[in-house]
Amino acid sequence: MMDLLVADLDKEMQEAEIEEKDAQEEYEQMMDDAAKKRAEDSKAITEKEAAKAGAESDLTAFTDERAGQSDELMATKEYMSQLHAECDWLLQNHQLRKEARADEVDALKKAKAVLSGADFSLMQLKVNLHKN
């Protein structure tokens, strides 16, 4: 019976050694897999951080560009407003400016005629007589 107990004990020890060996192999495999997974995760984190930095850089560039374009748009709108005001003034005073220019042209023609030897002294008297 002792022999049977010793044989059972030897058998259980062999089974325990095999189970321990299998468990050790599984543990080592799990550790290798975990190390590979950590390396992959670390690489993924590095890639994602680089992508994030690139996206933030692009965002900053686009924000700066947008601010510049916004300033340019405001300047353009202000210039258009000034042009509009100037055009409105020209339209409102067109007839007055047209008459002033016609009077100026007429005065230049008369001055040219005087310089050419024309005598307008009698016409001046007629104009004065008609006004009275």
MDTraj code that builds the backbone (N, CA, C; nanometers):
import mdtraj as md
import numpy as np

residues = "MET MET ASP LEU LEU VAL ALA ASP LEU ASP LYS GLU MET GLN GLU ALA GLU ILE GLU GLU LYS ASP ALA GLN GLU GLU TYR GLU GLN MET MET ASP ASP ALA ALA LYS LYS ARG ALA GLU ASP SER LYS ALA ILE THR GLU LYS GLU ALA ALA LYS ALA GLY ALA GLU SER ASP LEU THR ALA PHE THR ASP GLU ARG ALA GLY GLN SER ASP GLU LEU MET ALA THR LYS GLU TYR MET SER GLN LEU HIS ALA GLU CYS ASP TRP LEU LEU GLN ASN HIS GLN LEU ARG LYS GLU ALA ARG ALA ASP GLU VAL ASP ALA LEU LYS LYS ALA LYS ALA VAL LEU SER GLY ALA ASP PHE SER LEU MET GLN LEU LYS VAL ASN LEU HIS LYS ASN".split()
xyz = np.array([
    [0.0811, -0.1174, 0.0000],
    [0.0000, 0.0000, 0.0000],
    [0.0869, 0.1258, 0.0000],
    [0.1930, 0.1177, 0.0668],
    [0.2895, 0.2273, 0.0663],
    [0.3428, 0.2519, -0.0741],
    [0.3655, 0.1411, -0.1408],
    [0.4163, 0.1533, -0.2770],
    [0.3112, 0.2239, -0.3647],
    [0.1876, 0.1925, -0.3367],
    [0.0798, 0.2531, -0.4128],
    [0.0716, 0.4036, -0.3828],
    [0.0905, 0.4390, -0.2581],
    [0.0908, 0.5786, -0.2206],
    [0.2086, 0.6516, -0.2827],
    [0.3238, 0.5882, -0.2820],
    [0.4437, 0.6480, -0.3414],
    [0.4222, 0.6634, -0.4912],
    [0.3647, 0.5637, -0.5548],
    [0.3398, 0.5694, -0.6985],
    [0.2392, 0.6810, -0.7280],
    [0.1351, 0.6919, -0.6464],
    [0.0367, 0.8001, -0.6661],
    [0.1016, 0.9367, -0.6451],
    [0.1864, 0.9418, -0.5435],
    [0.2558, 1.0672, -0.5155],
    [0.3499, 1.1036, -0.6286],
    [0.4234, 1.0071, -0.6825],
    [0.5133, 1.0317, -0.7965],
    [0.4322, 1.0773, -0.9185],
    [0.3186, 1.0100, -0.9384],
    [0.2322, 1.0438, -1.0520],
    [0.1783, 1.1862, -1.0355],
    [0.1341, 1.2221, -0.9143],
    [0.0826, 1.3558, -0.8898],
    [0.1922, 1.4604, -0.9040],
    [0.3140, 1.4268, -0.8619],
    [0.4263, 1.5205, -0.8747],
    [0.4610, 1.5427, -1.0217],
    [0.4590, 1.4337, -1.0994],
    [0.4858, 1.4460, -1.2425],
    [0.3774, 1.5325, -1.3079],
    [0.2505, 1.5079, -1.2705],
    [0.1418, 1.5878, -1.3250],
    [0.1571, 1.7340, -1.2832],
    [0.1956, 1.7560, -1.1586],
    [0.2153, 1.8921, -1.1097],
    [0.3305, 1.9594, -1.1829],
    [0.4399, 1.8839, -1.2077],
    [0.5541, 1.9393, -1.2811],
    [0.5136, 1.9722, -1.4247],
    [0.4360, 1.8857, -1.4873],
    [0.3895, 1.9096, -1.6245],
    [0.2965, 2.0315, -1.6267],
    [0.2035, 2.0374, -1.5294],
    [0.1122, 2.1505, -1.5214],
    [0.1894, 2.2794, -1.4971],
    [0.2902, 2.2727, -1.4082],
    [0.3718, 2.3920, -1.3798],
    [0.4489, 2.4341, -1.5038],
    [0.5051, 2.3342, -1.5758],
    [0.5792, 2.3624, -1.6984],
    [0.4859, 2.4260, -1.8012],
    [0.3653, 2.3703, -1.8177],
    [0.2674, 2.4255, -1.9113],
    [0.2258, 2.5669, -1.8686],
    [0.2030, 2.5816, -1.7381],
    [0.1646, 2.7125, -1.6862],
    [0.2767, 2.8134, -1.7082],
    [0.4017, 2.7705, -1.6885],
    [0.5174, 2.8595, -1.7104],
    [0.5256, 2.8996, -1.8572],
    [0.5051, 2.8041, -1.9478],
    [0.5081, 2.8343, -2.0913],
    [0.3955, 2.9309, -2.1279],
    [0.2758, 2.9061, -2.0727],
    [0.1641, 2.9949, -2.0982],
    [0.1925, 3.1348, -2.0443],
    [0.2534, 3.1390, -1.9263],
    [0.2889, 3.2681, -1.8658],
    [0.3903, 3.3415, -1.9529],
    [0.4932, 3.2706, -1.9984],
    [0.5948, 3.3327, -2.0841],
    [0.5329, 3.3800, -2.2157],
    [0.4443, 3.2976, -2.2707],
    [0.3765, 3.3370, -2.3948],
    [0.2911, 3.4615, -2.3708],
    [0.2181, 3.4636, -2.2579],
    [0.1355, 3.5777, -2.2243],
    [0.2222, 3.7026, -2.2061],
    [0.3378, 3.6890, -2.1427],
    [0.4288, 3.8023, -2.1229],
    [0.4835, 3.8519, -2.2565],
    [0.5178, 3.7578, -2.3465],
    [0.5643, 3.7978, -2.4800],
    [0.4546, 3.8718, -2.5560],
    [0.3328, 3.8167, -2.5482],
    [0.2193, 3.8816, -2.6154],
    [0.1940, 4.0206, -2.5568],
    [0.2021, 4.0313, -2.4241],
    [0.1813, 4.1603, -2.3581],
    [0.2897, 4.2602, -2.3989],
    [0.4146, 4.2138, -2.4091],
    [0.5243, 4.3023, -2.4510],
    [0.5018, 4.3507, -2.5939],
    [0.4598, 4.2585, -2.6812],
    [0.4306, 4.2978, -2.8197],
    [0.3154, 4.3981, -2.8246],
    [0.2134, 4.3709, -2.7438],
    [0.0966, 4.4596, -2.7392],
    [0.1371, 4.5974, -2.6882],
    [0.2223, 4.6029, -2.5841],
    [0.2697, 4.7322, -2.5325],
    [0.3503, 4.8066, -2.6389],
    [0.4341, 4.7340, -2.7133],
    [0.5132, 4.7975, -2.8193],
    [0.4216, 4.8538, -2.9278],
    [0.3207, 4.7738, -2.9664],
    [0.2255, 4.8204, -3.0679],
    [0.1481, 4.9422, -3.0171],
    [0.1033, 4.9359, -2.8922],
    [0.0289, 5.0472, -2.8334],
    [0.1158, 5.1719, -2.8243],
    [0.2410, 5.1524, -2.7860],
    [0.3343, 5.2658, -2.7763],
    [0.3553, 5.3294, -2.9137],
    [0.3699, 5.2450, -3.0140],
    [0.3867, 5.2940, -3.1509],
    [0.2604, 5.3682, -3.1964],
    [0.1441, 5.3127, -3.1649],
    [0.0173, 5.3761, -3.2024],
    [0.0027, 5.5112, -3.1330],
    [0.0404, 5.5159, -3.0044],
    [0.0329, 5.6428, -2.9303],
    [0.1248, 5.7456, -2.9941],
    [0.2467, 5.7049, -3.0295],
    [0.3414, 5.7972, -3.0931],
    [0.2857, 5.8498, -3.2245],
    [0.2291, 5.7593, -3.3049],
    [0.1717, 5.8005, -3.4331],
    [0.0536, 5.8955, -3.4125],
    [-0.0309, 5.8640, -3.3145],
    [-0.1477, 5.9486, -3.2883],
    [-0.1059, 6.0848, -3.2340],
    [-0.0016, 6.0877, -3.1504],
    [0.0473, 6.2160, -3.1001],
    [0.1044, 6.3005, -3.2135],
    [0.1748, 6.2344, -3.3071],
    [0.2283, 6.3070, -3.4228],
    [0.1140, 6.3600, -3.5092],
    [0.0114, 6.2787, -3.5296],
    [-0.1041, 6.3228, -3.6082],
    [-0.1748, 6.4379, -3.5385],
    [-0.1871, 6.4289, -3.4059],
    [-0.2515, 6.5350, -3.3298],
    [-0.1712, 6.6645, -3.3409],
    [-0.0382, 6.6539, -3.3292],
    [0.0466, 6.7730, -3.3413],
    [0.0323, 6.8347, -3.4799],
    [0.0269, 6.7509, -3.5816],
    [0.0073, 6.8011, -3.7179],
    [-0.1267, 6.8696, -3.7340],
    [-0.2303, 6.8096, -3.6769],
    [-0.3644, 6.8683, -3.6859],
    [-0.3703, 7.0010, -3.6109],
    [-0.3058, 7.0069, -3.4943],
    [-0.3039, 7.1327, -3.4191],
    [-0.2271, 7.2397, -3.4951],
    [-0.1194, 7.2009, -3.5604],
    [-0.0421, 7.2951, -3.6417],
    [-0.1271, 7.3477, -3.7572],
    [-0.1984, 7.2562, -3.8234],
    [-0.2871, 7.2974, -3.9329],
    [-0.3966, 7.3899, -3.8817],
    [-0.4522, 7.3572, -3.7655],
    [-0.5568, 7.4398, -3.7072],
    [-0.5053, 7.5804, -3.6784],
    [-0.3861, 7.5891, -3.6228],
    [-0.3262, 7.7194, -3.5938],
    [-0.3048, 7.7983, -3.7232],
    [-0.2521, 7.7295, -3.8255],
    [-0.2292, 7.7963, -3.9540],
    [-0.3611, 7.8451, -4.0139],
    [-0.4639, 7.7607, -4.0107],
    [-0.5937, 7.7992, -4.0666],
    [-0.6568, 7.9123, -3.9868],
    [-0.6397, 7.9092, -3.8551],
    [-0.6946, 8.0157, -3.7711],
    [-0.6269, 8.1483, -3.8036],
    [-0.4929, 8.1451, -3.8174],
    [-0.4202, 8.2674, -3.8518],
    [-0.4604, 8.3173, -3.9903],
    [-0.4740, 8.2247, -4.0844],
    [-0.5132, 8.2623, -4.2209],
    [-0.6537, 8.3227, -4.2212],
    [-0.7422, 8.2626, -4.1433],
    [-0.8792, 8.3131, -4.1353],
    [-0.8808, 8.4536, -4.0758],
    [-0.7994, 8.4757, -3.9732],
    [-0.7939, 8.6087, -3.9120],
    [-0.7432, 8.7107, -4.0133],
    [-0.6411, 8.6730, -4.0901],
    [-0.5888, 8.7630, -4.1932],
    [-0.6921, 8.7921, -4.2999],
    [-0.7629, 8.6890, -4.3416],
    [-0.8656, 8.7085, -4.4432],
    [-0.9815, 8.7913, -4.3885],
    [-1.0120, 8.7735, -4.2621],
    [-1.1182, 8.8521, -4.2001],
    [-1.0801, 8.9998, -4.1976],
    [-0.9544, 9.0287, -4.1627],
    [-0.9076, 9.1677, -4.1632],
    [-0.9120, 9.2248, -4.3045],
    [-0.8701, 9.1443, -4.4009],
    [-0.8707, 9.1891, -4.5408],
    [-1.0142, 9.2148, -4.5879],
    [-1.1065, 9.1276, -4.5475],
    [-1.2468, 9.1454, -4.5844],
    [-1.3027, 9.2740, -4.5246],
    [-1.2697, 9.3010, -4.3983],
    [-1.3172, 9.4243, -4.3350],
    [-1.2612, 9.5468, -4.4074],
    [-1.1334, 9.5417, -4.4457],
    [-1.0725, 9.6536, -4.5173],
    [-1.1405, 9.6726, -4.6533],
    [-1.1697, 9.5628, -4.7206],
    [-1.2362, 9.5703, -4.8510],
    [-1.3766, 9.6289, -4.8366],
    [-1.4504, 9.5855, -4.7347],
    [-1.5846, 9.6385, -4.7130],
    [-1.5790, 9.7874, -4.6796],
    [-1.4810, 9.8282, -4.6013],
    [-1.4670, 9.9702, -4.5679],
    [-1.4352, 10.0510, -4.6939],
    [-1.3470, 9.9981, -4.7792],
    [-1.3128, 10.0654, -4.9048],
    [-1.4357, 10.0760, -4.9944],
    [-1.5150, 9.9684, -5.0017],
    [-1.6364, 9.9711, -5.0824],
    [-1.7344, 10.0751, -5.0283],
    [-1.7430, 10.0858, -4.8981],
    [-1.8313, 10.1847, -4.8367],
    [-1.7869, 10.3255, -4.8728],
    [-1.6567, 10.3488, -4.8704],
    [-1.6041, 10.4804, -4.9079],
    [-1.6338, 10.5099, -5.0546],
    [-1.6127, 10.4097, -5.1398],
    [-1.6427, 10.4286, -5.2824],
    [-1.7908, 10.4554, -5.3038],
    [-1.8742, 10.3854, -5.2311],
    [-2.0184, 10.4049, -5.2438],
    [-2.0573, 10.5474, -5.2034],
    [-2.0010, 10.5951, -5.0935],
    [-2.0306, 10.7319, -5.0487],
    [-1.9826, 10.8330, -5.1527],
    [-1.8652, 10.8091, -5.2083],
    [-1.8114, 10.8995, -5.3097],
    [-1.8994, 10.8992, -5.4346],
    [-1.9437, 10.7813, -5.4767],
    [-2.0303, 10.7720, -5.5940],
    [-2.1646, 10.8404, -5.5677],
    [-2.2189, 10.8217, -5.4478],
    [-2.3445, 10.8890, -5.4138],
    [-2.3286, 11.0403, -5.4233],
    [-2.2168, 11.0910, -5.3714],
    [-2.1920, 11.2356, -5.3768],
    [-2.1820, 11.2821, -5.5213],
    [-2.1096, 11.2038, -5.6064],
    [-2.0968, 11.2402, -5.7472],
    [-2.2328, 11.2416, -5.8167],
    [-2.3165, 11.1432, -5.7861],
    [-2.4497, 11.1383, -5.8474],
    [-2.5370, 11.2546, -5.8011],
    [-2.5294, 11.2874, -5.6734],
    [-2.6116, 11.3952, -5.6198],
    [-2.5702, 11.5316, -5.6763],
    [-2.4429, 11.5502, -5.6995],
    [-2.3923, 11.6800, -5.7442],
    [-2.3586, 11.6827, -5.8927],
    [-2.4046, 11.5818, -5.9667],
    [-2.3710, 11.5734, -6.1094],
    [-2.4211, 11.6958, -6.1866],
    [-2.5463, 11.7308, -6.1694],
    [-2.6029, 11.8434, -6.2450],
    [-2.5309, 11.9728, -6.2105],
    [-2.5059, 11.9970, -6.0836],
    [-2.4353, 12.1173, -6.0409],
    [-2.2945, 12.1218, -6.1005],
    [-2.2254, 12.0078, -6.0969],
    [-2.0897, 12.0021, -6.1530],
    [-2.0928, 12.0188, -6.3050],
    [-2.1969, 11.9648, -6.3688],
    [-2.2112, 11.9768, -6.5131],
    [-2.2290, 12.1237, -6.5518],
    [-2.3134, 12.1964, -6.4785],
    [-2.3355, 12.3386, -6.5057],
    [-2.2087, 12.4195, -6.4797],
    [-2.1396, 12.3874, -6.3712],
    [-2.0151, 12.4590, -6.3391],
    [-1.9117, 12.4353, -6.4489],
    [-1.9021, 12.3146, -6.4957],
    [-1.8059, 12.2828, -6.6008],
    [-1.8441, 12.3546, -6.7308],
    [-1.9730, 12.3600, -6.7650],
    [-2.0190, 12.4297, -6.8853],
    [-1.9871, 12.5781, -6.8738],
    [-2.0112, 12.6384, -6.7567],
    [-1.9774, 12.7804, -6.7352],
    [-1.8272, 12.8015, -6.7507],
    [-1.7493, 12.7089, -6.6995],
    [-1.6034, 12.7214, -6.7092],
    [-1.5583, 12.7116, -6.8550],
    [-1.6163, 12.6183, -6.9287],
    [-1.5825, 12.6048, -7.0712],
    [-1.6206, 12.7317, -7.1455],
    [-1.7386, 12.7854, -7.1168],
    [-1.7842, 12.9088, -7.1800],
    [-1.6886, 13.0233, -7.1472],
    [-1.6472, 13.0321, -7.0216],
    [-1.5539, 13.1387, -6.9811],
    [-1.4207, 13.1227, -7.0513],
    [-1.3743, 13.0003, -7.0677],
    [-1.2476, 12.9776, -7.1383],
    [-1.2595, 13.0162, -7.2863],
    [-1.3744, 12.9871, -7.3478],
    [-1.3949, 13.0257, -7.4881],
    [-1.3942, 13.1770, -7.5032],
    [-1.4607, 13.2436, -7.4076],
    [-1.4623, 13.3906, -7.4140],
    [-1.3229, 13.4473, -7.3923],
    [-1.2490, 13.3887, -7.2993],
    [-1.1122, 13.4357, -7.2738],
    [-1.0263, 13.4142, -7.3965],
    [-1.0443, 13.3039, -7.4627],
    [-0.9687, 13.2756, -7.5845],
    [-1.0060, 13.3762, -7.6939],
    [-1.1345, 13.4060, -7.7028],
    [-1.1799, 13.5026, -7.8033],
    [-1.1231, 13.6400, -7.7730],
    [-1.1169, 13.6795, -7.6468],
    [-1.0613, 13.8099, -7.6092],
    [-0.9135, 13.8132, -7.6450],
    [-0.8453, 13.7050, -7.6147],
    [-0.7028, 13.7001, -7.6478],
    [-0.6811, 13.7010, -7.7989],
    [-0.7802, 13.6549, -7.8724],
    [-0.7709, 13.6555, -8.0179],
    [-0.8106, 13.7910, -8.0765],
    [-0.8593, 13.8816, -7.9938],
    [-0.8905, 14.0155, -8.0404],
    [-1.0378, 14.0479, -8.0439],
    [-1.1240, 13.9706, -7.9918],
    [-1.2670, 13.9990, -7.9921],
    [-1.2977, 14.1048, -7.8882],
    [-1.4012, 14.1828, -7.9137],
    [-1.4391, 14.2903, -7.8229],
    [-1.5776, 14.2581, -7.7675],
    [-1.5865, 14.2355, -7.6374],
    [-1.7126, 14.2015, -7.5724],
    [-1.7653, 14.3169, -7.4881],
    [-1.7099, 14.4333, -7.5032],
    [-1.7516, 14.5448, -7.4174],
    [-1.8966, 14.5842, -7.4438],
    [-1.9426, 14.5791, -7.5698],
    [-2.0813, 14.6133, -7.5988],
    [-2.1774, 14.5071, -7.5452],
    [-2.1350, 14.3849, -7.5486],
    [-2.2200, 14.2770, -7.4974],
    [-2.2408, 14.2912, -7.3479],
    [-2.1385, 14.3416, -7.2829],
    [-2.1486, 14.3613, -7.1374],
    [-2.2559, 14.4662, -7.1076],
    [-2.2583, 14.5702, -7.1891],
    [-2.3599, 14.6729, -7.1702],
    [-2.4987, 14.6170, -7.1942],
    [-2.5161, 14.5327, -7.2967],
    [-2.6455, 14.4737, -7.3260],
    [-2.6919, 14.3853, -7.2112],
    [-2.5995, 14.3086, -7.1564],
    [-2.6342, 14.2178, -7.0466],
    [-2.6766, 14.2996, -6.9278],
    [-2.6073, 14.4111, -6.8996],
    [-2.6418, 14.4963, -6.7865],
    [-2.7770, 14.5628, -6.8089],
    [-2.8070, 14.6031, -6.9330],
    [-2.9347, 14.6680, -6.9621],
    [-3.0505, 14.5698, -6.9440],
    [-3.0317, 14.4453, -6.9837],
    [-3.1374, 14.3455, -6.9714],
    [-3.1630, 14.3082, -6.8268],
    [-3.0639, 14.3172, -6.7444],
    [-3.0796, 14.2808, -6.6037],
    [-3.1594, 14.3879, -6.5297],
    [-3.1455, 14.5143, -6.5699],
    [-3.2150, 14.6234, -6.5001],
    [-3.3544, 14.6246, -6.5449],
])
top = md.Topology()
chain = top.add_chain()
for i, resn in enumerate(residues, 1):
    res = top.add_residue(resn, chain, resSeq=i)
    for name in ("N", "CA", "C"):
        top.add_atom(name, md.element.get_by_symbol(name[0]), res)
traj = md.Trajectory(xyz[None], top)
